[in-house]
């Protein structure tokens, strides 16, 4: 195992060149400084695998490149995950039902899913027929048909409630 003195004698003289290489790789001082720091930390942690008298410059540069590649891959995975989350959020977010009475919420929930989705997207989320069709992955005519049927079923289900609330007048 390498001692502190051996580490200081063999590894620390490589720091200026590591810094220049890290600057070239990272194209920014903050990331370059982080890469050099991480390289020195990993070199210290792996000092048992280093054989004194061998090429410390090559060993530390390999650690630096591996650290940079790991950082790059991690950022790429993060970007991909964010894009996936954004795609799911854009595709699956439905409008909230805040402010609805229990009767309205129950009537909406009682609709078949294809009718409910059309009503939610067009009437509640205020999407165009085209945008709703894209979200539901069906033709515009299908959205219009589902919306018509969904509205009629809601109207029939909520007619008594609307009269009780004074929204509609009694037919009698």
C-alpha positions, -999 to 999 in steps of 0.1 A, spaced: 0 0 0 12 34 -9 20 57 20 12 94 23 48 103 14 48 81 -17 15 95 -28 28 130 -24 59 123 -43 44 104 -73 8 115 -77 7 152 -67 32 163 -94 6 151 -119 -20 177 -107 -11 206 -131 -13 183 -161 -45 167 -148 -60 202 -144 -52 211 -180 -66 178 -193 -98 183 -172 -102 218 -185 -99 205 -221 -125 177 -214 -150 197 -193 -147 230 -211 -154 248 -178 -135 254 -147 -161 243 -122 -165 208 -137 -128 206 -143 -120 213 -107 -145 187 -96 -130 161 -120 -95 167 -106 -107 165 -71 -126 133 -78 -95 119 -95 -73 126 -66 -98 111 -42 -101 80 -63 -63 77 -67 -60 79 -29 -87 53 -24 -71 30 -49 -35 36 -38 -32 -1 -30 -35 -10 -67 -8 14 -77 27 0 -79 54 25 -69 78 33 -97 53 27 -125 38 55 -146 18 76 -122 9 101 -149 -8 74 -171 -25 59 -140 -40 92 -129 -50 102 -164 -69 69 -167 -87 77 -135 -95 112 -148 -109 99 -181 -129 72 -163 -143 98 -139 -152 121 -169 -169 92 -187 -189 83 -156 -200 119 -152 -210 122 -189 -230 89 -187 -247 100 -155 -257 133 -171 -270 115 -202 -291 92 -180 -305 121 -161 -314 139 -194 -331 108 -207 -350 103 -175 -361 140 -175 -373 137 -211 -392 105 -203 -408 122 -173 -417 152 -193 -432 130 -220 -453 110 -195 -464 142 -178 -475 157 -211 -492 125 -222 -509 114 -189 -518 145 -170 -555 149 -167 -573 180 -153 -581 181 -116 -617 179 -104 -613 205 -77 -645 225 -70 -669 199 -82 -696 186 -59 -697 149 -50 -726 144 -74 -707 158 -103 -676 139 -95 -696 107 -91 -714 112 -124 -681 119 -142 -666 88 -126 -695 67 -137 -689 74 -174 -671 49 -194 -634 58 -196 -634 68 -232 -663 92 -227 -649 106 -195 -614 112 -210 -630 131 -239 -651 153 -215 -621 159 -192 -598 169 -220 -621 191 -241 -645 206 -214 -623 207 -183 -587 210 -197 -600 232 -226 -580 214 -252 -590 216 -289 -605 186 -306 -573 181 -324 -551 182 -292 -575 158 -275 -573 135 -304 -535 135 -303 -536 129 -266 -561 100 -269 -544 87 -300 -576 85 -320 -592 105 -349 -609 139 -343 -643 125 -353 -640 98 -326 -633 125 -300 -663 145 -311 -685 114 -309 -672 104 -275 -676 140 -263 -712 142 -275 -721 108 -259 -703 117 -227 -720 151 -224 -755 135 -230 -749 109 -203 -737 136 -178 -767 157 -186 -791 129 -179 -772 118 -147 -771 154 -133 -805 167 -144 -820 162 -109 -790 177 -92 -791 207 -115 -828 213 -106 -820 210 -69 -792 235 -72 -813 260 -92 -792 257 -124 -822 243 -143 -859 249 -139 -881 219 -132 -899 207 -163 -932 204 -144 
